[in-house]
Amino acid sequence: MGCRERAAKNELLRIVVDGDACVPDRRGTLPGRGAYIHPVPVCIDQAVRRRAFPRAFRVQGPLDTTDVSRAVETVVGRATP
């Protein structure tokens, strides 16, 4: 969604909509339409800038992406030595 590059499903983070917010779905079990993105801050920023989340989930207006950003920051924080 963000960088538009292809990757294996297990390398991507699934995101679903819960109300007016995007939430990460690490286990892939939450109901609803899912969108996949690389778990890096650059891809999240690009998706927000391009307004890709509302378009992918077919909703009107902006969606709150703070939970997704926090989840990506914790993943990146763990991976950095």
C-alpha positions in Angstrom: 0.0 0.0 0.0 2.7 2.5 0.9 5.6 1.7 -1.4 3.6 -0.5 -3.7 6.3 -3.1 -3.8 5.3 -6.8 -3.7 6.4 -9.1 -0.9 5.5 -12.4 0.7 2.4 -12.3 2.9 4.4 -13.2 6.0 6.7 -10.2 5.5 3.8 -7.8 5.6 1.6 -6.3 8.3 -2.2 -6.8 7.9 -4.3 -3.8 8.8 -8.0 -3.7 9.4 -10.5 -0.9 10.2 -12.1 -0.7 13.6 -14.6 2.2 13.7 -12.6 5.2 12.5 -9.2 3.8 13.1 -6.8 1.5 11.4 -5.5 -1.3 13.7 -2.7 -3.8 13.2 -3.7 -7.4 12.9 -0.5 -9.4 13.6 -2.3 -12.7 13.8 -4.4 -12.2 10.7 -7.6 -13.2 12.5 -9.6 -10.0 12.9 -12.8 -9.8 10.8 -13.2 -7.5 7.8 -11.3 -6.2 4.9 -7.6 -6.3 5.3 -4.8 -4.3 3.7 -1.2 -5.3 3.8 1.8 -3.0 4.2 5.5 -3.3 4.9 6.2 -2.9 8.7 8.5 0.1 8.2 7.8 3.7 9.0 8.6 4.9 5.5 5.7 2.8 4.0 3.3 3.9 6.6 4.2 7.6 5.9 3.8 7.1 2.2 0.4 5.4 2.6 -0.9 8.2 4.8 0.4 10.9 2.4 -1.2 9.2 -0.6 -4.5 8.6 1.4 -4.2 4.9 0.7 -5.9 3.7 3.8 -9.4 5.2 3.1 -9.2 4.1 -0.5 -8.2 0.5 0.4 -10.9 0.2 3.0 -13.5 2.0 0.9 -14.5 4.5 3.6 -15.1 8.2 3.4 -12.8 10.6 5.2 -9.5 10.1 7.0 -8.7 7.2 9.3 -6.6 7.3 12.5 -3.4 5.5 11.9 -1.6 6.1 15.3 -2.0 2.4 16.4 -0.4 1.2 13.2 2.5 3.7 13.6 3.0 2.6 17.2 3.0 -1.1 16.2 5.6 -0.4 13.4 7.8 1.6 15.8 7.9 -1.3 18.3 8.7 -3.8 15.5 11.5 -1.6 14.2 12.7 -0.9 17.8 13.1 -4.6 18.5 14.9 -5.3 15.2 17.5 -2.6 15.8 20.5 -3.9 17.9 
